[in-house]
């Protein structure tokens, strides 16, 4: 039992490490592909649902207010009637019918989205390269 067993043990260890690394990369790749497939499937379902829902004009969720982690109060329009409903984890209850004159509708303008480019420029100017603002010590 000389140097040959030590070399074969080292080679065996390296092969085992490479095999484990390959299996790890394979599992991560499969998980990534499966996740992408699920996202595409769910997006397809959401598009199919939204296309079907866009044809329906009799039911609309007007507003939602969260009470707890899994309980909400929603104002829904069904036909010409407005209802306040309580939505829980496993149930939905009609609370009351609301007169449309009692509701306050806020019209959102199309330009209400924040200007990300402006925010990024402001952030860069505020916290940008500190090295440019400080004098050099190489004089």
C-alpha positions as CSV (number, residue, x, y, z in Angstrom):
1,X,0.0,0.0,0.0
2,X,2.0,2.8,-1.3
3,X,1.5,6.0,-3.1
4,X,-0.9,4.4,-5.7
5,X,-3.8,4.1,-3.1
6,X,-3.4,7.7,-2.0
7,X,-3.6,8.9,-5.6
8,X,-6.6,6.7,-6.3
9,X,-8.3,7.9,-3.1
10,X,-7.7,11.5,-4.2
11,X,-9.1,10.8,-7.7
12,X,-12.1,9.1,-6.2
13,X,-12.8,12.0,-3.9
14,X,-12.5,14.5,-6.8
15,X,-14.9,12.3,-8.9
16,X,-17.4,12.2,-6.0
17,X,-17.2,16.0,-5.6
18,X,-17.7,16.6,-9.3
19,X,-20.6,14.1,-9.4
20,X,-22.3,15.9,-6.5
21,X,-21.7,19.3,-8.2
22,X,-23.2,17.9,-11.4
23,X,-26.3,16.5,-9.6
24,X,-26.7,19.9,-7.7
25,X,-26.6,21.8,-11.0
26,X,-29.0,19.3,-12.5
27,X,-31.5,19.7,-9.7
28,X,-31.3,23.5,-9.7
29,X,-31.9,23.5,-13.5
30,X,-34.9,21.2,-13.3
31,X,-36.4,23.3,-10.5
32,X,-35.8,26.5,-12.6
33,X,-37.4,24.9,-15.7
34,X,-40.4,23.7,-13.6
35,X,-40.9,27.1,-12.1
36,X,-40.8,28.7,-15.5
37,X,-43.4,26.2,-16.8
38,X,-45.7,26.8,-13.8
39,X,-45.4,30.6,-14.3
40,X,-46.3,30.3,-18.0
41,X,-49.2,28.0,-17.2
42,X,-50.6,30.3,-14.5
43,X,-50.2,33.4,-16.8
44,X,-52.1,31.5,-19.5
45,X,-54.8,30.7,-17.0
46,X,-54.9,34.3,-15.8
47,X,-55.1,35.6,-19.4
48,X,-57.9,33.1,-20.2
49,X,-59.7,34.2,-17.0
50,X,-59.3,37.9,-17.7
51,X,-60.5,37.5,-21.3
52,X,-63.6,35.7,-20.0
53,X,-64.1,38.2,-17.2
54,X,-63.7,41.2,-19.5
55,X,-66.8,40.0,-21.4
56,X,-68.8,40.1,-18.2
57,X,-69.9,43.5,-17.2
58,X,-72.4,42.7,-14.5
59,X,-70.0,41.9,-11.6
60,X,-67.3,44.3,-10.5
61,X,-65.2,44.6,-7.3
62,X,-65.4,48.3,-6.5
63,X,-63.2,48.5,-3.4
64,X,-61.6,46.1,-0.9
65,X,-60.6,46.9,2.7
66,X,-58.4,44.4,4.6
67,X,-59.6,43.8,8.2
68,X,-57.2,41.0,9.2
69,X,-54.7,38.7,7.5
70,X,-57.5,36.7,5.9
71,X,-60.7,38.8,6.3
72,X,-61.8,41.6,4.0
73,X,-64.8,43.9,3.4
74,X,-65.5,44.4,-0.2
75,X,-67.9,46.6,-2.1
76,X,-69.1,44.8,-5.2
77,X,-71.4,45.9,-8.0
78,X,-73.8,43.2,-9.2
79,X,-75.9,44.6,-12.0
80,X,-77.2,47.9,-10.8
81,X,-76.9,47.0,-7.1
82,X,-74.0,47.7,-4.8
83,X,-73.4,45.3,-1.9
84,X,-71.0,45.2,1.0
85,X,-69.7,41.7,1.6
86,X,-67.5,40.1,4.2
87,X,-64.9,37.8,2.7
88,X,-63.2,35.3,5.0
89,X,-60.9,32.3,4.4
90,X,-63.8,29.9,3.8
91,X,-66.9,32.0,3.5
92,X,-68.5,35.1,2.0
93,X,-71.3,36.9,3.7
94,X,-73.6,39.7,2.5
95,X,-73.4,42.5,5.0
96,X,-75.8,45.1,3.4
97,X,-76.9,46.7,0.2
98,X,-75.5,50.2,-0.4
99,X,-77.2,53.1,-2.1
100,X,-75.0,54.2,-5.0
101,X,-75.5,57.8,-4.0
102,X,-73.7,57.0,-0.7
103,X,-70.5,55.9,-2.5
104,X,-67.6,58.2,-3.4
105,X,-65.8,57.2,-6.6
106,X,-62.3,58.4,-7.1
107,X,-61.2,58.7,-10.7
108,X,-57.5,57.8,-11.1
109,X,-55.6,59.6,-13.8
110,X,-53.4,57.6,-16.2
111,X,-50.2,59.5,-15.1
112,X,-50.4,58.5,-11.4
113,X,-47.6,56.0,-11.8
114,X,-44.4,57.1,-10.1
115,X,-41.6,58.3,-12.4
116,X,-38.9,55.6,-11.8
117,X,-36.3,57.3,-14.0
118,X,-36.6,60.5,-12.0
119,X,-36.4,58.7,-8.7
120,X,-33.3,56.8,-9.9
121,X,-31.6,60.0,-11.0
122,X,-32.4,61.7,-7.7
123,X,-31.1,58.6,-5.8
124,X,-28.0,58.6,-7.9
125,X,-27.3,62.3,-7.3
126,X,-27.9,61.9,-3.6
127,X,-26.0,58.7,-2.9
128,X,-23.9,58.5,-6.1
129,X,-20.2,58.0,-6.4
130,X,-18.7,59.3,-3.1
131,X,-15.2,59.1,-4.7
132,X,-16.1,61.8,-7.1
133,X,-17.2,64.2,-4.4
134,X,-14.2,63.6,-2.1
135,X,-10.8,65.2,-2.8
136,X,-8.1,62.9,-3.9
137,X,-5.3,62.1,-1.4
138,X,-2.8,61.4,-4.2
139,X,-1.5,65.0,-4.4
